[in-house]
Amino acid sequence: MKLEVNQDVCIGCGACHAVCPEVFDINGEGFAETIVDTVAEKDKESAIDAKEGCPVFAIEEVEE
């Protein structure tokens, strides 16, 4: 699974990082970004929780 944060939509609330810091971080501009190319099997459940919990739906699954 590969996830990306749409920078045009992200509001930088940090919820994704709080739920899944193995996949998401907050960049120098204050917005979320993915820090892995592919989500590890062990992190998939929390990454999906982060995606579904994004208040502005900025996290998108992309084709690998």
mmCIF file of the N, C-alpha and C atoms, coordinates in Angstrom:
data_MODEL
# 
_entry.id   MODEL 
# 
loop_
_atom_site.group_PDB 
_atom_site.id 
_atom_site.type_symbol 
_atom_site.label_atom_id 
_atom_site.label_alt_id 
_atom_site.label_comp_id 
_atom_site.label_asym_id 
_atom_site.label_entity_id 
_atom_site.label_seq_id 
_atom_site.pdbx_PDB_ins_code 
_atom_site.Cartn_x 
_atom_site.Cartn_y 
_atom_site.Cartn_z 
_atom_site.occupancy 
_atom_site.B_iso_or_equiv 
_atom_site.pdbx_formal_charge 
_atom_site.auth_seq_id 
_atom_site.auth_comp_id 
_atom_site.auth_asym_id 
_atom_site.auth_atom_id 
_atom_site.pdbx_PDB_model_num 
ATOM 1   N N  . MET A 1 1  ? 0.844   -1.172 0.000  1.00 0.00 ? 1  MET A N  1 
ATOM 2   C CA . MET A 1 1  ? 0.000   0.000  0.000  1.00 0.00 ? 1  MET A CA 1 
ATOM 3   C C  . MET A 1 1  ? 0.893   1.239  0.000  1.00 0.00 ? 1  MET A C  1 
ATOM 4   N N  . LYS A 1 2  ? 0.496   2.202  -0.827 1.00 0.00 ? 2  LYS A N  1 
ATOM 5   C CA . LYS A 1 2  ? 1.227   3.464  -0.892 1.00 0.00 ? 2  LYS A CA 1 
ATOM 6   C C  . LYS A 1 2  ? 0.242   4.593  -0.628 1.00 0.00 ? 2  LYS A C  1 
ATOM 7   N N  . LEU A 1 3  ? 0.612   5.492  0.267  1.00 0.00 ? 3  LEU A N  1 
ATOM 8   C CA . LEU A 1 3  ? -0.235  6.636  0.604  1.00 0.00 ? 3  LEU A CA 1 
ATOM 9   C C  . LEU A 1 3  ? 0.511   7.926  0.323  1.00 0.00 ? 3  LEU A C  1 
ATOM 10  N N  . GLU A 1 4  ? -0.238  8.940  -0.063 1.00 0.00 ? 4  GLU A N  1 
ATOM 11  C CA . GLU A 1 4  ? 0.331   10.273 -0.264 1.00 0.00 ? 4  GLU A CA 1 
ATOM 12  C C  . GLU A 1 4  ? -0.581  11.298 0.386  1.00 0.00 ? 4  GLU A C  1 
ATOM 13  N N  . VAL A 1 5  ? 0.015   12.390 0.829  1.00 0.00 ? 5  VAL A N  1 
ATOM 14  C CA . VAL A 1 5  ? -0.742  13.494 1.401  1.00 0.00 ? 5  VAL A CA 1 
ATOM 15  C C  . VAL A 1 5  ? -0.873  14.571 0.334  1.00 0.00 ? 5  VAL A C  1 
ATOM 16  N N  . ASN A 1 6  ? -2.097  14.954 0.035  1.00 0.00 ? 6  ASN A N  1 
ATOM 17  C CA . ASN A 1 6  ? -2.352  16.024 -0.919 1.00 0.00 ? 6  ASN A CA 1 
ATOM 18  C C  . ASN A 1 6  ? -2.031  17.347 -0.222 1.00 0.00 ? 6  ASN A C  1 
ATOM 19  N N  . GLN A 1 7  ? -0.931  17.956 -0.614 1.00 0.00 ? 7  GLN A N  1 
ATOM 20  C CA . GLN A 1 7  ? -0.469  19.182 0.032  1.00 0.00 ? 7  GLN A CA 1 
ATOM 21  C C  . GLN A 1 7  ? -1.412  20.372 -0.193 1.00 0.00 ? 7  GLN A C  1 
ATOM 22  N N  . ASP A 1 8  ? -2.216  20.310 -1.235 1.00 0.00 ? 8  ASP A N  1 
ATOM 23  C CA . ASP A 1 8  ? -3.170  21.394 -1.496 1.00 0.00 ? 8  ASP A CA 1 
ATOM 24  C C  . ASP A 1 8  ? -4.366  21.332 -0.562 1.00 0.00 ? 8  ASP A C  1 
ATOM 25  N N  . VAL A 1 9  ? -4.558  20.192 0.094  1.00 0.00 ? 9  VAL A N  1 
ATOM 26  C CA . VAL A 1 9  ? -5.717  19.991 0.960  1.00 0.00 ? 9  VAL A CA 1 
ATOM 27  C C  . VAL A 1 9  ? -5.327  19.958 2.438  1.00 0.00 ? 9  VAL A C  1 
ATOM 28  N N  . CYS A 1 10 ? -4.145  19.459 2.748  1.00 0.00 ? 10 CYS A N  1 
ATOM 29  C CA . CYS A 1 10 ? -3.699  19.280 4.127  1.00 0.00 ? 10 CYS A CA 1 
ATOM 30  C C  . CYS A 1 10 ? -3.738  20.600 4.899  1.00 0.00 ? 10 CYS A C  1 
ATOM 31  N N  . ILE A 1 11 ? -4.237  20.526 6.144  1.00 0.00 ? 11 ILE A N  1 
ATOM 32  C CA . ILE A 1 11 ? -4.283  21.713 7.005  1.00 0.00 ? 11 ILE A CA 1 
ATOM 33  C C  . ILE A 1 11 ? -3.242  21.644 8.121  1.00 0.00 ? 11 ILE A C  1 
ATOM 34  N N  . GLY A 1 12 ? -2.474  20.553 8.160  1.00 0.00 ? 12 GLY A N  1 
ATOM 35  C CA . GLY A 1 12 ? -1.396  20.429 9.127  1.00 0.00 ? 12 GLY A CA 1 
ATOM 36  C C  . GLY A 1 12 ? -1.845  20.193 10.557 1.00 0.00 ? 12 GLY A C  1 
ATOM 37  N N  . CYS A 1 13 ? -2.971  19.527 10.731 1.00 0.00 ? 13 CYS A N  1 
ATOM 38  C CA . CYS A 1 13 ? -3.475  19.316 12.091 1.00 0.00 ? 13 CYS A CA 1 
ATOM 39  C C  . CYS A 1 13 ? -2.644  18.307 12.872 1.00 0.00 ? 13 CYS A C  1 
ATOM 40  N N  . GLY A 1 14 ? -1.932  17.423 12.178 1.00 0.00 ? 14 GLY A N  1 
ATOM 41  C CA . GLY A 1 14 ? -1.060  16.458 12.832 1.00 0.00 ? 14 GLY A CA 1 
ATOM 42  C C  . GLY A 1 14 ? -1.723  15.181 13.297 1.00 0.00 ? 14 GLY A C  1 
ATOM 43  N N  . ALA A 1 15 ? -2.996  15.014 12.996 1.00 0.00 ? 15 ALA A N  1 
ATOM 44  C CA . ALA A 1 15 ? -3.707  13.806 13.432 1.00 0.00 ? 15 ALA A CA 1 
ATOM 45  C C  . ALA A 1 15 ? -3.079  12.546 12.847 1.00 0.00 ? 15 ALA A C  1 
ATOM 46  N N  . CYS A 1 16 ? -2.687  12.578 11.591 1.00 0.00 ? 16 CYS A N  1 
ATOM 47  C CA . CYS A 1 16 ? -2.105  11.392 10.959 1.00 0.00 ? 16 CYS A CA 1 
ATOM 48  C C  . CYS A 1 16 ? -0.800  10.998 11.631 1.00 0.00 ? 16 CYS A C  1 
ATOM 49  N N  . HIS A 1 17 ? 0.011   11.976 11.955 1.00 0.00 ? 17 HIS A N  1 
ATOM 50  C CA . HIS A 1 17 ? 1.280   11.709 12.635 1.00 0.00 ? 17 HIS A CA 1 
ATOM 51  C C  . HIS A 1 17 ? 1.043   11.149 14.031 1.00 0.00 ? 17 HIS A C  1 
ATOM 52  N N  . ALA A 1 18 ? 0.020   11.652 14.710 1.00 0.00 ? 18 ALA A N  1 
ATOM 53  C CA . ALA A 1 18 ? -0.295  11.159 16.048 1.00 0.00 ? 18 ALA A CA 1 
ATOM 54  C C  . ALA A 1 18 ? -0.744  9.702  16.012 1.00 0.00 ? 18 ALA A C  1 
ATOM 55  N N  . VAL A 1 19 ? -1.484  9.336  14.967 1.00 0.00 ? 19 VAL A N  1 
ATOM 56  C CA . VAL A 1 19 ? -2.011  7.974  14.837 1.00 0.00 ? 19 VAL A CA 1 
ATOM 57  C C  . VAL A 1 19 ? -0.970  7.008  14.272 1.00 0.00 ? 19 VAL A C  1 
ATOM 58  N N  . CYS A 1 20 ? -0.164  7.478  13.326 1.00 0.00 ? 20 CYS A N  1 
ATOM 59  C CA . CYS A 1 20 ? 0.774   6.581  12.644 1.00 0.00 ? 20 CYS A CA 1 
ATOM 60  C C  . CYS A 1 20 ? 2.100   7.297  12.335 1.00 0.00 ? 20 CYS A C  1 
ATOM 61  N N  . PRO A 1 21 ? 2.920   7.529  13.361 1.00 0.00 ? 21 PRO A N  1 
ATOM 62  C CA . PRO A 1 21 ? 4.195   8.236  13.132 1.00 0.00 ? 21 PRO A CA 1 
ATOM 63  C C  . PRO A 1 21 ? 5.206   7.434  12.310 1.00 0.00 ? 21 PRO A C  1 
ATOM 64  N N  . GLU A 1 22 ? 4.949   6.150  12.112 1.00 0.00 ? 22 GLU A N  1 
ATOM 65  C CA . GLU A 1 22 ? 5.833   5.330  11.285 1.00 0.00 ? 22 GLU A CA 1 
ATOM 66  C C  . GLU A 1 22 ? 5.684   5.668  9.803  1.00 0.00 ? 22 GLU A C  1 
ATOM 67  N N  . VAL A 1 23 ? 4.570   6.298  9.442  1.00 0.00 ? 23 VAL A N  1 
ATOM 68  C CA . VAL A 1 23 ? 4.279   6.592  8.035  1.00 0.00 ? 23 VAL A CA 1 
ATOM 69  C C  . VAL A 1 23 ? 4.202   8.096  7.768  1.00 0.00 ? 23 VAL A C  1 
ATOM 70  N N  . PHE A 1 24 ? 3.728   8.878  8.736  1.00 0.00 ? 24 PHE A N  1 
ATOM 71  C CA . PHE A 1 24 ? 3.497   10.307 8.524  1.00 0.00 ? 24 PHE A CA 1 
ATOM 72  C C  . PHE A 1 24 ? 4.339   11.161 9.463  1.00 0.00 ? 24 PHE A C  1 
ATOM 73  N N  . ASP A 1 25 ? 4.754   12.317 8.945  1.00 0.00 ? 25 ASP A N  1 
ATOM 74  C CA . ASP A 1 25 ? 5.460   13.306 9.756  1.00 0.00 ? 25 ASP A CA 1 
ATOM 75  C C  . ASP A 1 25 ? 4.986   14.689 9.319  1.00 0.00 ? 25 ASP A C  1 
ATOM 76  N N  . ILE A 1 26 ? 5.336   15.683 10.098 1.00 0.00 ? 26 ILE A N  1 
ATOM 77  C CA . ILE A 1 26 ? 5.005   17.061 9.753  1.00 0.00 ? 26 ILE A CA 1 
ATOM 78  C C  . ILE A 1 26 ? 6.275   17.709 9.209  1.00 0.00 ? 26 ILE A C  1 
ATOM 79  N N  . ASN A 1 27 ? 6.177   18.280 8.015  1.00 0.00 ? 27 ASN A N  1 
ATOM 80  C CA . ASN A 1 27 ? 7.362   18.860 7.376  1.00 0.00 ? 27 ASN A CA 1 
ATOM 81  C C  . ASN A 1 27 ? 7.660   20.265 7.909  1.00 0.00 ? 27 ASN A C  1 
ATOM 82  N N  . GLY A 1 28 ? 8.704   20.865 7.422  1.00 0.00 ? 28 GLY A N  1 
ATOM 83  C CA . GLY A 1 28 ? 9.136   22.185 7.865  1.00 0.00 ? 28 GLY A CA 1 
ATOM 84  C C  . GLY A 1 28 ? 8.132   23.292 7.611  1.00 0.00 ? 28 GLY A C  1 
ATOM 85  N N  . GLU A 1 29 ? 7.200   23.045 6.702  1.00 0.00 ? 29 GLU A N  1 
ATOM 86  C CA . GLU A 1 29 ? 6.172   24.040 6.402  1.00 0.00 ? 29 GLU A CA 1 
ATOM 87  C C  . GLU A 1 29 ? 4.917   23.839 7.244  1.00 0.00 ? 29 GLU A C  1 
ATOM 88  N N  . GLY A 1 30 ? 4.934   22.809 8.099  1.00 0.00 ? 30 GLY A N  1 
ATOM 89  C CA . GLY A 1 30 ? 3.814   22.566 8.991  1.00 0.00 ? 30 GLY A CA 1 
ATOM 90  C C  . GLY A 1 30 ? 2.723   21.673 8.435  1.00 0.00 ? 30 GLY A C  1 
ATOM 91  N N  . PHE A 1 31 ? 3.001   20.989 7.324  1.00 0.00 ? 31 PHE A N  1 
ATOM 92  C CA . PHE A 1 31 ? 2.010   20.108 6.713  1.00 0.00 ? 31 PHE A CA 1 
ATOM 93  C C  . PHE A 1 31 ? 2.484   18.653 6.780  1.00 0.00 ? 31 PHE A C  1 
ATOM 94  N N  . ALA A 1 32 ? 1.531   17.751 6.729  1.00 0.00 ? 32 ALA A N  1 
ATOM 95  C CA . ALA A 1 32 ? 1.851   16.324 6.797  1.00 0.00 ? 32 ALA A CA 1 
ATOM 96  C C  . ALA A 1 32 ? 2.474   15.852 5.496  1.00 0.00 ? 32 ALA A C  1 
ATOM 97  N N  . GLU A 1 33 ? 3.294   14.809 5.618  1.00 0.00 ? 33 GLU A N  1 
ATOM 98  C CA . GLU A 1 33 ? 3.870   14.148 4.465  1.00 0.00 ? 33 GLU A CA 1 
ATOM 99  C C  . GLU A 1 33 ? 4.126   12.697 4.831  1.00 0.00 ? 33 GLU A C  1 
ATOM 100 N N  . THR A 1 34 ? 4.164   11.846 3.820  1.00 0.00 ? 34 THR A N  1 
ATOM 101 C CA . THR A 1 34 ? 4.525   10.459 4.065  1.00 0.00 ? 34 THR A CA 1 
ATOM 102 C C  . THR A 1 34 ? 6.041   10.363 4.113  1.00 0.00 ? 34 THR A C  1 
ATOM 103 N N  . ILE A 1 35 ? 6.528   9.497  4.989  1.00 0.00 ? 35 ILE A N  1 
ATOM 104 C CA . ILE A 1 35 ? 7.979   9.358  5.156  1.00 0.00 ? 35 ILE A CA 1 
ATOM 105 C C  . ILE A 1 35 ? 8.469   7.981  4.714  1.00 0.00 ? 35 ILE A C  1 
ATOM 106 N N  . VAL A 1 36 ? 7.576   7.191  4.135  1.00 0.00 ? 36 VAL A N  1 
ATOM 107 C CA . VAL A 1 36 ? 7.952   5.883  3.586  1.00 0.00 ? 36 VAL A CA 1 
ATOM 108 C C  . VAL A 1 36 ? 7.393   5.774  2.171  1.00 0.00 ? 36 VAL A C  1 
ATOM 109 N N  . ASP A 1 37 ? 8.056   4.996  1.341  1.00 0.00 ? 37 ASP A N  1 
ATOM 110 C CA . ASP A 1 37 ? 7.560   4.788  -0.019 1.00 0.00 ? 37 ASP A CA 1 
ATOM 111 C C  . ASP A 1 37 ? 6.359   3.847  -0.031 1.00 0.00 ? 37 ASP A C  1 
ATOM 112 N N  . THR A 1 38 ? 6.464   2.786  0.754  1.00 0.00 ? 38 THR A N  1 
ATOM 113 C CA . THR A 1 38 ? 5.400   1.795  0.839  1.00 0.00 ? 38 THR A CA 1 
ATOM 114 C C  . THR A 1 38 ? 5.132   1.502  2.304  1.00 0.00 ? 38 THR A C  1 
ATOM 115 N N  . VAL A 1 39 ? 3.873   1.440  2.684  1.00 0.00 ? 39 VAL A N  1 
ATOM 116 C CA . VAL A 1 39 ? 3.497   1.174  4.068  1.00 0.00 ? 39 VAL A CA 1 
ATOM 117 C C  . VAL A 1 39 ? 3.810   -0.290 4.396  1.00 0.00 ? 39 VAL A C  1 
ATOM 118 N N  . ALA A 1 40 ? 4.567   -0.498 5.457  1.00 0.00 ? 40 ALA A N  1 
ATOM 119 C CA . ALA A 1 40 ? 4.904   -1.848 5.899  1.00 0.00 ? 40 ALA A CA 1 
ATOM 120 C C  . ALA A 1 40 ? 3.649   -2.564 6.389  1.00 0.00 ? 40 ALA A C  1 
ATOM 121 N N  . GLU A 1 41 ? 3.635   -3.855 6.227  1.00 0.00 ? 41 GLU A N  1 
ATOM 122 C CA . GLU A 1 41 ? 2.477   -4.665 6.633  1.00 0.00 ? 41 GLU A CA 1 
ATOM 123 C C  . GLU A 1 41 ? 2.095   -4.392 8.087  1.00 0.00 ? 41 GLU A C  1 
ATOM 124 N N  . LYS A 1 42 ? 3.077   -4.270 8.960  1.00 0.00 ? 42 LYS A N  1 
ATOM 125 C CA . LYS A 1 42 ? 2.810   -4.061 10.382 1.00 0.00 ? 42 LYS A CA 1 
ATOM 126 C C  . LYS A 1 42 ? 2.187   -2.691 10.668 1.00 0.00 ? 42 LYS A C  1 
ATOM 127 N N  . ASP A 1 43 ? 2.316   -1.747 9.741  1.00 0.00 ? 43 ASP A N  1 
ATOM 128 C CA . ASP A 1 43 ? 1.803   -0.391 9.942  1.00 0.00 ? 43 ASP A CA 1 
ATOM 129 C C  . ASP A 1 43 ? 0.506   -0.119 9.190  1.00 0.00 ? 43 ASP A C  1 
ATOM 130 N N  . LYS A 1 44 ? 0.024   -1.087 8.420  1.00 0.00 ? 44 LYS A N  1 
ATOM 131 C CA . LYS A 1 44 ? -1.145  -0.844 7.564  1.00 0.00 ? 44 LYS A CA 1 
ATOM 132 C C  . LYS A 1 44 ? -2.384  -0.442 8.342  1.00 0.00 ? 44 LYS A C  1 
ATOM 133 N N  . GLU A 1 45 ? -2.665  -1.116 9.452  1.00 0.00 ? 45 GLU A N  1 
ATOM 134 C CA . GLU A 1 45 ? -3.883  -0.816 10.198 1.00 0.00 ? 45 GLU A CA 1 
ATOM 135 C C  . GLU A 1 45 ? -3.876  0.622  10.727 1.00 0.00 ? 45 GLU A C  1 
ATOM 136 N N  . SER A 1 46 ? -2.777  1.048  11.314 1.00 0.00 ? 46 SER A N  1 
ATOM 137 C CA . SER A 1 46 ? -2.725  2.414  11.834 1.00 0.00 ? 46 SER A CA 1 
ATOM 138 C C  . SER A 1 46 ? -2.676  3.441  10.699 1.00 0.00 ? 46 SER A C  1 
ATOM 139 N N  . ALA A 1 47 ? -2.059  3.094  9.573  1.00 0.00 ? 47 ALA A N  1 
ATOM 140 C CA . ALA A 1 47 ? -2.035  4.009  8.429  1.00 0.00 ? 47 ALA A CA 1 
ATOM 141 C C  . ALA A 1 47 ? -3.441  4.214  7.866  1.00 0.00 ? 47 ALA A C  1 
ATOM 142 N N  . ILE A 1 48 ? -4.214  3.149  7.803  1.00 0.00 ? 48 ILE A N  1 
ATOM 143 C CA . ILE A 1 48 ? -5.604  3.261  7.341  1.00 0.00 ? 48 ILE A CA 1 
ATOM 144 C C  . ILE A 1 48 ? -6.417  4.081  8.336  1.00 0.00 ? 48 ILE A C  1 
ATOM 145 N N  . ASP A 1 49 ? -6.195  3.872  9.633  1.00 0.00 ? 49 ASP A N  1 
ATOM 146 C CA . ASP A 1 49 ? -6.880  4.681  10.650 1.00 0.00 ? 49 ASP A CA 1 
ATOM 147 C C  . ASP A 1 49 ? -6.547  6.157  10.468 1.00 0.00 ? 49 ASP A C  1 
ATOM 148 N N  . ALA A 1 50 ? -5.278  6.453  10.182 1.00 0.00 ? 50 ALA A N  1 
ATOM 149 C CA . ALA A 1 50 ? -4.862  7.839  9.959  1.00 0.00 ? 50 ALA A CA 1 
ATOM 150 C C  . ALA A 1 50 ? -5.541  8.416  8.722  1.00 0.00 ? 50 ALA A C  1 
ATOM 151 N N  . LYS A 1 51 ? -5.581  7.635  7.656  1.00 0.00 ? 51 LYS A N  1 
ATOM 152 C CA . LYS A 1 51 ? -6.226  8.078  6.408  1.00 0.00 ? 51 LYS A CA 1 
ATOM 153 C C  . LYS A 1 51 ? -7.701  8.381  6.648  1.00 0.00 ? 51 LYS A C  1 
ATOM 154 N N  . GLU A 1 52 ? -8.375  7.451  7.303  1.00 0.00 ? 52 GLU A N  1 
ATOM 155 C CA . GLU A 1 52 ? -9.806  7.622  7.548  1.00 0.00 ? 52 GLU A CA 1 
ATOM 156 C C  . GLU A 1 52 ? -10.102 8.716  8.567  1.00 0.00 ? 52 GLU A C  1 
ATOM 157 N N  . GLY A 1 53 ? -9.127  9.022  9.432  1.00 0.00 ? 53 GLY A N  1 
ATOM 158 C CA . GLY A 1 53 ? -9.325  10.043 10.446 1.00 0.00 ? 53 GLY A CA 1 
ATOM 159 C C  . GLY A 1 53 ? -8.940  11.441 10.026 1.00 0.00 ? 53 GLY A C  1 
ATOM 160 N N  . CYS A 1 54 ? -8.393  11.588 8.842  1.00 0.00 ? 54 CYS A N  1 
ATOM 161 C CA . CYS A 1 54 ? -8.000  12.921 8.366  1.00 0.00 ? 54 CYS A CA 1 
ATOM 162 C C  . CYS A 1 54 ? -9.245  13.793 8.230  1.00 0.00 ? 54 CYS A C  1 
ATOM 163 N N  . PRO A 1 55 ? -9.280  14.930 8.925  1.00 0.00 ? 55 PRO A N  1 
ATOM 164 C CA . PRO A 1 55 ? -10.490 15.764 8.896  1.00 0.00 ? 55 PRO A CA 1 
ATOM 165 C C  . PRO A 1 55 ? -10.798 16.398 7.543  1.00 0.00 ? 55 PRO A C  1 
ATOM 166 N N  . VAL A 1 56 ? -9.793  16.491 6.673  1.00 0.00 ? 56 VAL A N  1 
ATOM 167 C CA . VAL A 1 56 ? -10.018 17.103 5.358  1.00 0.00 ? 56 VAL A CA 1 
ATOM 168 C C  . VAL A 1 56 ? -9.785  16.120 4.212  1.00 0.00 ? 56 VAL A C  1 
ATOM 169 N N  . PHE A 1 57 ? -9.645  14.838 4.548  1.00 0.00 ? 57 PHE A N  1 
ATOM 170 C CA . PHE A 1 57 ? -9.469  13.769 3.549  1.00 0.00 ? 57 PHE A CA 1 
ATOM 171 C C  . PHE A 1 57 ? -8.295  14.038 2.605  1.00 0.00 ? 57 PHE A C  1 
ATOM 172 N N  . ALA A 1 58 ? -7.173  14.475 3.189  1.00 0.00 ? 58 ALA A N  1 
ATOM 173 C CA . ALA A 1 58 ? -5.994  14.808 2.379  1.00 0.00 ? 58 ALA A CA 1 
ATOM 174 C C  . ALA A 1 58 ? -5.127  13.605 2.062  1.00 0.00 ? 58 ALA A C  1 
ATOM 175 N N  . ILE A 1 59 ? -5.360  12.478 2.712  1.00 0.00 ? 59 ILE A N  1 
ATOM 176 C CA . ILE A 1 59 ? -4.519  11.294 2.504  1.00 0.00 ? 59 ILE A CA 1 
ATOM 177 C C  . ILE A 1 59 ? -5.181  10.399 1.463  1.00 0.00 ? 59 ILE A C  1 
ATOM 178 N N  . GLU A 1 60 ? -4.412  10.074 0.444  1.00 0.00 ? 60 GLU A N  1 
ATOM 179 C CA . GLU A 1 60 ? -4.935  9.303  -0.667 1.00 0.00 ? 60 GLU A CA 1 
ATOM 180 C C  . GLU A 1 60 ? -4.092  8.061  -0.897 1.00 0.00 ? 60 GLU A C  1 
ATOM 181 N N  . GLU A 1 61 ? -4.766  6.956  -1.231 1.00 0.00 ? 61 GLU A N  1 
ATOM 182 C CA . GLU A 1 61 ? -4.037  5.756  -1.625 1.00 0.00 ? 61 GLU A CA 1 
ATOM 183 C C  . GLU A 1 61 ? -3.738  5.872  -3.116 1.00 0.00 ? 61 GLU A C  1 
ATOM 184 N N  . VAL A 1 62 ? -2.499  5.558  -3.474 1.00 0.00 ? 62 VAL A N  1 
ATOM 185 C CA . VAL A 1 62 ? -2.088  5.660  -4.870 1.00 0.00 ? 62 VAL A CA 1 
ATOM 186 C C  . VAL A 1 62 ? -1.617  4.303  -5.367 1.00 0.00 ? 62 VAL A C  1 
ATOM 187 N N  . GLU A 1 63 ? -1.649  4.129  -6.663 1.00 0.00 ? 63 GLU A N  1 
ATOM 188 C CA . GLU A 1 63 ? -1.196  2.888  -7.290 1.00 0.00 ? 63 GLU A CA 1 
ATOM 189 C C  . GLU A 1 63 ? 0.309   2.731  -7.095 1.00 0.00 ? 63 GLU A C  1 
ATOM 190 N N  . GLU A 1 64 ? 0.744   1.513  -6.830 1.00 0.00 ? 64 GLU A N  1 
ATOM 191 C CA . GLU A 1 64 ? 2.173   1.246  -6.672 1.00 0.00 ? 64 GLU A CA 1 
ATOM 192 C C  . GLU A 1 64 ? 2.783   0.866  -7.994 1.00 0.00 ? 64 GLU A C  1 
# 
